[in-house]
Amino acid sequence: MLGGRVDTVKKNAEALLAATKETGLEVKAHKTKYMTMSHDQNAGQIHSMKIDNGSIERVEEFKYLGTTLTSQNSIQEKIKSRLKLGNACYYSVQNLLSSRMLSKNLKIKIYRTIILPVVPYGCENWSLTLREEHRLRVFENRVLGRVFGPKRDEVTGEWRKLHNEELRDLYSLPNIVRVVKSRRMR
């Protein structure tokens, strides 16, 4: 519920209870929670509210339709959650990405069809900061490093990981940040 003042939140909750009773529904107070979203850090400092013989707990964040909503409306938690899911996909196909039996093109297709769609899901409302862009690039570079594998240094003959610039040159398709930005524009 929205409202900067506790009495406004309480009035809204009471109106919700009255409307649900009229339609024959029942609100379970122990299952119901509320969150206030405000620029004021001190808004709604009360932790629970007594309504209709029950107590409704105040929370700072909750998950709704796969998105973690916070009282500060921070996108960082959402991106962290999507990266965690992307990592789970990455680890589930890690053996395929490091296999010598598969071609680089097939490994890129695996990345683009299985791993990449998971991370930017729901990104149309993300406002990326430089820090978040960096986190997305780090994730993508780790996956691409596994796809393209190590490279033998011409001078020393030792194997080494590819540098980010080399990965960018090898992966000619739009990077993950560009994908997010293009989806936002669409």
Secondary structure, DSSP 4 states (H G I P E B T S, - for coil): ---SSHHHHHHHHHHHHHHHHHTT----TTT-EE----S-TTTT--SEEEETTEEEEE-SEEEETTEEEETT--SHHHHHHHHHHHHHHHHHSHHHHT-SSS-HHHHHHHIIIIITTTTTTTGGG----HHHHHHHHHHHHHHHHHHH--EE-TTT--EEPPPHHHHHHH--SPPHHHHHHHHHH-
